[in-house]
Amino acid sequence: MELAELTDDRVKLLVSKQEDWFCDTNAGRLMDISCGNQTYIWGYSHFFISAAIQWSQRNVSWVNYKASESCEQVDKLANSMVTDSGLHSVAWAVSGTDAVELAFYLKNLYHNANNPNRQEVLCFSPGYSGTSFLPAILRGDFKMPWCHIVDTGIWPTIDARASYEETTLQKVEDLLKTNRNIGTVFMESMPWIEKFRPWSDTWWQSIRQLCDLYDCLLIVDDVMGGYGKTGYHKFTHRSMDVMPDLVTSGKSLTAGFSPLSSVCMTEKVTRAVINKFGFSHTWSPNLSGVAAANYINKNWAEDYAWAHVNEKFNILIADRLRSGHIKQGWYQGLVCSMELINPITHLDLIQAGIMPSGFGLYYDANHLTICVPLLAYWNVTDAEIYWDNLNERLDRALGNT
């Protein structure tokens, strides 16, 4: 059977043959279908994304008489991203790290055109933002005089978040006030590296106000946070009602099926760089990535799904508080983090049928973080089956059988 010939009924049949959930090649039933790298909420188990890629590879060519169709596919994706982000244009890259590098290249071009002395950057720690030299600088692994890192601290409880953010915002304003060579503020939309401690709405609004007050660009790294993980908008800043000057996307853009990432930008940035940058390079936008991204955009879930997930998270946390298994828990969008009272091991999670890889179910330093693979299960099987399985297996892993 050709993959492109799969129908909804056949997909359901392939999945339901293994009782109630997705399985690995040895028929082991997996709760974590995010497939690692913390972001693929569609999961590699979604057959129709592969089918969409296969169709594009058979029917669209970059080099022959059908080349105009490939351009139409790219234009369709670009228009969708500009509309969804609320920004003006999009430039293409390959990976999440590559998108961060590209965003910094674009901000350099912008400042060169306006004020070359304002190339310095303010960013936050703890952070991540990728695997190359630039992200390592941004998180403080290497010291550079142009990079000013503000330590946000790691708030111990959700109630303490406001005071931590207030202290950090004062540090930010002090730096921007005293060093006018800082022309850019860089932040991750989901500071996941420390057990997913999300920024508040007040934080987002305050950072934007400070950037406006001191005439700084705001770059938001949304590679980890975008496409559903922090809310039903594809871009986190839309959920927070804040408009950055540049925003990166990646990974979930194609559900991990093909390397493709992007940087969306405002009109003022676009006008500053339009004659100095080609908006793409060797491997982007690649055809398979465009096909996967267009399929995801076409089949985006309804708003009710996120409300349902948040309702389930609220119950999940309340039940574990009552059972005495967790000290506290918090959630936003598709992501929930719980601090356990008694430590467990990865082996406990594996034996309970929970895969500890990636962000689907991630355990580290007594924190269990869950990212619901929303679209992967919403379109293939019943959501209640996922939650029944998750709760039963969590109880088993935590010793409440």
C-alpha positions as CSV (number, residue, x, y, z in Angstrom):
1,M,0.0,0.0,0.0
2,E,1.4,3.4,-1.0
3,L,1.7,5.8,1.9
4,A,0.0,8.5,-0.1
5,E,-3.0,6.2,-0.4
6,L,-3.7,6.0,3.3
7,T,-7.1,7.2,4.4
8,D,-8.3,8.3,7.8
9,D,-9.9,4.9,8.4
10,R,-6.7,3.0,7.5
11,V,-4.6,5.2,9.8
12,K,-7.0,4.4,12.7
13,L,-6.9,0.7,11.8
14,L,-3.1,0.7,11.8
15,V,-3.1,2.3,15.2
16,S,-6.0,0.4,16.8
17,K,-4.4,-2.9,15.9
18,Q,-2.1,-2.3,18.8
19,E,-5.0,-1.9,21.2
20,D,-5.0,1.7,22.5
21,W,-1.8,3.6,21.6
22,F,1.1,4.1,19.2
23,C,3.8,1.4,19.3
24,D,7.4,1.1,18.5
25,T,8.8,-1.4,16.0
26,N,8.7,-4.1,18.6
27,A,5.0,-3.4,19.3
28,G,5.8,-1.7,22.6
29,R,3.1,0.8,23.4
30,L,4.5,4.3,24.0
31,M,3.0,7.2,25.9
32,D,5.6,9.6,24.6
33,I,5.1,10.1,20.8
34,S,6.9,13.4,20.6
35,C,9.9,11.6,19.3
36,G,12.4,13.6,21.2
37,N,13.9,17.0,20.7
38,Q,11.1,18.3,22.9
39,T,8.9,19.8,20.3
40,Y,7.2,17.6,17.8
41,I,3.6,17.7,18.9
42,W,2.5,16.0,15.8
43,G,5.0,13.2,16.3
44,Y,6.6,11.0,13.7
45,S,3.6,8.8,14.0
46,H,1.4,11.1,12.0
47,F,1.2,9.3,8.6
48,F,-0.4,12.1,6.6
49,I,2.5,14.5,7.0
50,S,4.7,11.8,5.4
51,A,2.0,11.5,2.7
52,A,2.0,15.2,2.1
53,I,5.8,15.2,1.7
54,Q,5.6,12.2,-0.6
55,W,3.0,14.0,-2.8
56,S,5.2,17.1,-3.0
57,Q,8.2,15.1,-4.1
58,R,6.2,13.3,-6.8
59,N,4.3,16.3,-8.1
60,V,6.4,19.4,-7.6
61,S,9.8,20.0,-9.1
62,W,12.2,22.9,-8.5
63,V,13.9,22.6,-11.8
64,N,11.5,21.7,-14.6
65,Y,8.3,23.2,-16.1
66,K,6.4,22.8,-12.7
67,A,8.8,25.1,-10.9
68,S,6.1,27.7,-10.6
69,E,4.1,25.3,-8.5
70,S,6.9,25.0,-6.0
71,C,7.0,28.7,-5.7
72,E,3.3,28.7,-5.0
73,Q,3.8,26.2,-2.2
74,V,6.5,28.4,-0.6
75,D,4.3,31.5,-1.0
76,K,1.4,29.7,0.7
77,L,3.6,28.9,3.7
78,A,5.1,32.4,3.8
79,N,1.7,34.0,3.7
80,S,0.5,31.8,6.4
81,M,3.4,32.5,8.7
82,V,3.2,36.2,8.2
83,T,-0.5,36.2,8.9
84,D,-0.2,33.9,12.0
85,S,2.8,35.9,13.4
86,G,1.3,39.3,12.7
87,L,4.7,40.4,11.3
88,H,5.7,41.6,7.9
89,S,8.0,39.0,6.2
90,V,9.8,35.7,6.7
91,A,13.3,34.5,6.1
92,W,14.2,30.8,5.9
93,A,16.7,28.7,7.7
94,V,17.3,25.0,8.4
95,S,17.4,24.3,12.1
96,G,16.3,26.0,15.4
97,T,20.0,26.9,16.0
98,D,20.3,28.2,12.5
99,A,17.2,30.4,13.0
100,V,18.8,32.0,16.0
101,E,22.0,32.6,14.1
102,L,19.9,34.1,11.3
103,A,18.0,36.4,13.6
104,F,21.3,37.8,14.9
105,Y,22.5,38.3,11.4
106,L,19.4,40.2,10.6
107,K,19.6,42.4,13.7
108,N,23.2,43.2,12.9
109,L,22.1,44.3,9.4
110,Y,19.4,46.4,10.9
111,H,21.7,48.2,13.4
112,N,24.4,48.7,10.7
113,A,21.8,50.5,8.7
114,N,20.6,52.6,11.6
115,N,23.2,52.9,14.3
116,P,26.3,50.6,14.1
117,N,27.2,51.4,17.7
118,R,24.2,49.5,19.0
119,Q,25.2,45.9,18.2
120,E,25.4,44.8,21.9
121,V,22.8,42.3,23.2
122,L,21.0,41.7,26.5
123,C,19.9,38.1,27.1
124,F,18.9,35.8,30.0
125,S,20.2,32.9,32.0
126,P,19.3,30.1,32.4
127,G,18.8,29.6,28.7
128,Y,19.6,27.3,25.8
129,S,18.7,28.4,22.2
130,G,20.8,25.9,20.3
131,T,24.0,24.0,19.9
132,S,26.4,26.3,18.0
133,F,28.9,28.9,19.3
134,L,26.4,31.8,19.3
135,P,23.9,30.1,21.7
136,A,26.7,29.1,23.9
137,I,27.7,32.7,24.2
138,L,24.1,33.7,24.9
139,R,23.8,31.3,27.8
140,G,27.1,32.3,29.2
141,D,29.3,29.3,28.3
142,F,31.7,31.8,26.6
143,K,32.2,35.4,27.6
144,M,32.0,38.2,25.0
145,P,32.0,41.9,25.8
146,W,29.0,42.6,23.5
147,C,26.8,40.0,25.3
148,H,25.2,41.1,28.6
149,I,23.6,38.2,30.5
150,V,21.0,38.8,33.2
151,D,20.5,36.0,35.7
152,T,16.7,35.6,36.1
153,G,17.1,33.2,39.0
154,I,15.0,30.0,39.3
155,W,11.8,30.7,41.2
156,P,11.0,27.9,43.7
157,T,7.2,28.2,43.5
158,I,4.7,29.7,41.1
159,D,3.8,32.2,43.8
160,A,7.4,33.5,43.9
161,R,7.5,34.1,40.2
162,A,6.3,37.7,40.4
163,S,9.0,38.8,42.8
164,Y,11.7,37.1,40.7
165,E,10.4,38.7,37.5
166,E,10.2,42.1,39.2
167,T,13.9,41.9,40.3
168,T,15.0,40.8,36.9
169,L,13.1,43.5,35.1
170,Q,14.8,46.1,37.3
171,K,18.2,44.6,36.3
172,V,17.2,44.9,32.7
173,E,16.1,48.5,33.0
174,D,19.3,49.4,34.8
175,L,21.4,47.8,32.1
176,L,19.5,49.5,29.2
177,K,19.7,52.8,31.0
178,T,23.4,52.8,31.6
179,N,24.6,51.1,28.4
180,R,23.1,52.7,25.3
181,N,25.2,50.4,23.0
182,I,22.7,47.6,23.8
183,G,20.4,47.6,20.8
184,T,18.7,44.2,21.2
185,V,17.0,42.2,23.9
186,F,16.9,38.4,23.3
187,M,14.6,36.0,25.2
188,E,13.2,32.5,24.9
189,S,9.5,32.2,24.8
190,M,9.7,29.0,26.8
191,P,12.6,28.9,29.3
192,W,12.3,25.1,29.4
193,I,15.9,24.4,30.4
194,E,14.9,24.8,34.1
195,K,11.8,22.5,34.3
196,F,9.7,24.8,32.2
197,R,9.1,27.9,34.3
198,P,7.0,30.1,32.0
199,W,7.1,33.9,31.9
200,S,4.0,35.7,33.1
201,D,1.9,38.0,30.9
202,T,3.3,40.9,32.9
203,W,6.8,39.9,32.0
204,W,6.1,39.9,28.3
205,Q,4.4,43.3,28.4
206,S,7.2,44.8,30.6
207,I,10.0,43.5,28.3
208,R,8.2,45.0,25.3
209,Q,7.8,48.4,27.1
210,L,11.4,48.5,28.0
211,C,12.5,47.8,24.5
212,D,10.3,50.6,23.2
213,L,11.5,53.0,25.9
214,Y,15.2,52.4,25.1
215,D,14.7,51.8,21.4
216,C,15.8,48.2,21.3
217,L,14.9,45.3,19.1
218,L,13.1,42.4,20.8
219,I,14.1,39.0,19.5
220,V,11.9,36.1,20.7
221,D,13.3,32.6,20.3
222,D,10.0,30.6,19.8
223,V,11.6,27.3,18.5
224,M,10.8,25.5,21.8
225,G,7.6,27.4,22.7
226,G,5.8,27.8,19.4
227,Y,3.2,25.7,17.5
228,G,0.9,25.0,20.4
229,K,3.1,24.4,23.4
230,T,2.4,27.7,25.1
231,G,-1.2,28.2,23.8
232,Y,-3.4,27.6,20.8
233,H,-1.6,30.3,18.7
234,K,1.2,29.1,16.6
235,F,3.4,31.9,17.9
236,T,3.7,32.4,21.6
237,H,3.8,36.2,21.4
238,R,0.3,36.2,19.9
239,S,-1.0,34.5,23.1
240,M,0.8,37.1,25.1
241,D,-0.5,40.0,23.0
242,V,3.1,41.3,22.5
243,M,4.7,42.0,19.1
244,P,8.5,41.2,18.9
245,D,10.7,42.6,16.1
246,L,12.0,39.2,15.1
247,V,10.8,35.7,16.1
248,T,12.3,32.4,15.4
249,S,10.4,29.1,14.6
250,G,11.7,25.6,14.0
251,K,11.2,21.9,14.7
252,S,7.5,21.9,15.2
253,L,7.1,24.0,12.1
254,T,7.4,20.7,10.2
255,A,6.8,18.3,13.2
256,G,10.4,17.2,12.8
257,F,9.8,15.5,9.5
258,S,12.1,17.8,7.6
259,P,14.7,20.4,8.6
260,L,13.1,23.9,8.2
261,S,13.1,26.9,10.4
262,S,12.3,30.6,9.9
263,V,12.6,34.1,11.2
264,C,9.6,36.4,10.9
265,M,10.3,40.1,11.2
266,T,8.6,43.5,11.3
267,E,8.4,45.9,8.4
268,K,11.1,48.2,9.8
269,V,13.5,45.3,10.0
270,T,12.5,44.1,6.6
271,R,13.2,47.4,5.0
272,A,16.6,47.7,6.6
273,V,17.8,44.2,5.4
274,I,15.8,43.7,2.2
275,N,18.7,44.7,-0.1
276,K,21.4,42.9,1.9
277,F,20.0,39.5,2.5
278,G,18.4,36.9,0.1
279,F,15.9,35.5,2.7
280,S,17.1,32.0,2.1
281,H,20.2,29.9,1.5
282,T,21.3,26.5,0.2
283,W,18.9,24.1,2.0
284,S,15.9,26.3,2.7
285,P,13.1,26.5,2.1
286,N,13.4,22.8,1.2
287,L,10.4,21.2,-0.6
288,S,9.7,18.4,2.0
289,G,9.8,20.9,4.8
290,V,7.4,23.3,3.0
291,A,5.0,20.4,2.3
292,A,5.0,19.3,5.9
293,A,4.5,22.8,7.3
294,N,1.7,23.5,4.8
295,Y,-0.1,20.3,5.9
296,I,0.2,21.3,9.6
297,N,-1.1,24.8,8.9
298,K,-4.0,23.4,7.0
299,N,-5.0,21.0,9.7
300,W,-4.5,23.2,12.8
301,A,-6.6,22.1,15.8
302,E,-9.5,24.1,17.1
303,D,-9.2,26.3,20.2
304,Y,-11.2,23.9,22.4
305,A,-8.4,21.4,22.4
306,W,-6.2,23.6,24.5
307,A,-8.9,24.3,27.0
308,H,-9.4,20.6,27.3
309,V,-5.7,20.0,28.0
310,N,-5.6,22.7,30.6
311,E,-8.7,21.2,32.3
312,K,-7.0,17.8,32.4
313,F,-3.7,19.3,33.7
314,N,-5.6,21.0,36.5
315,I,-7.2,17.6,37.5
316,L,-3.9,15.8,37.1
317,I,-2.0,18.2,39.4
318,A,-4.8,18.3,42.0
319,D,-5.0,14.5,42.2
320,R,-1.2,14.2,42.7
321,L,-1.2,16.9,45.4
322,R,-4.0,15.0,47.2
323,S,-2.2,11.7,46.9
324,G,1.0,13.2,48.3
325,H,3.2,12.5,45.3
326,I,4.1,16.1,44.3
327,K,5.0,19.3,46.1
328,Q,3.6,21.6,43.4
329,G,2.8,21.8,39.7
330,W,2.2,24.4,37.0
331,Y,1.1,24.4,33.4
332,Q,0.7,26.6,30.3
333,G,-0.6,25.5,26.9
334,L,0.4,21.9,26.3
335,V,3.2,21.8,28.9
336,C,2.9,20.8,32.6
337,S,5.7,20.5,35.2
338,M,5.4,18.8,38.6
339,E,7.9,18.7,41.4
340,L,7.9,15.2,43.0
341,I,8.2,14.6,46.7
342,N,10.0,11.2,46.4
343,P,12.5,10.7,43.6
344,I,12.0,8.1,40.9
345,T,14.2,6.8,38.1
346,H,14.0,6.6,34.3
347,L,13.6,2.9,34.8
348,D,10.4,3.5,36.8
349,L,9.0,5.5,33.9
350,I,10.0,2.9,31.3
351,Q,8.6,0.0,33.4
352,A,5.3,2.0,33.8
353,G,5.0,2.3,30.0
354,I,6.1,5.9,29.9
355,M,9.0,6.9,27.7
356,P,11.3,9.5,29.3
357,S,12.7,10.8,26.1
358,G,12.2,14.3,24.9
359,F,9.6,16.7,26.2
360,G,6.7,14.3,25.8
361,L,7.5,13.0,29.3
362,Y,10.8,14.3,30.6
363,Y,12.2,13.6,34.0
364,D,15.2,15.4,35.6
365,A,16.2,16.5,39.1
366,N,12.9,15.4,40.7
367,H,10.8,17.3,38.1
368,L,8.5,15.5,35.7
369,T,7.5,17.5,32.7
370,I,4.8,16.6,30.3
371,C,4.1,18.0,26.8
372,V,0.9,16.7,25.5
373,P,1.3,15.5,21.9
374,L,-1.9,17.3,21.1
375,L,-2.4,17.0,17.3
376,A,-0.8,13.6,17.2
377,Y,-3.6,12.0,19.2
378,W,-6.4,14.4,18.5
379,N,-6.6,13.4,14.8
380,V,-5.9,9.7,15.3
381,T,-7.6,8.4,18.4
382,D,-9.8,9.5,21.3
383,A,-8.3,12.1,23.6
384,E,-9.7,10.4,26.7
385,I,-7.7,7.2,25.9
386,Y,-4.5,9.3,26.1
387,W,-5.5,10.8,29.5
388,D,-6.7,7.4,30.9
389,N,-3.4,5.8,29.9
390,L,-1.3,8.8,31.2
391,N,-3.0,8.8,34.6
392,E,-2.8,5.1,35.1
393,R,0.8,4.9,34.1
394,L,1.8,7.9,36.2
395,D,0.2,6.3,39.2
396,R,2.2,3.1,38.4
397,A,5.5,5.0,38.1
398,L,4.8,7.0,41.3
399,G,3.9,3.9,43.2
400,N,0.2,4.4,43.6
401,T,-1.0,1.2,42.0
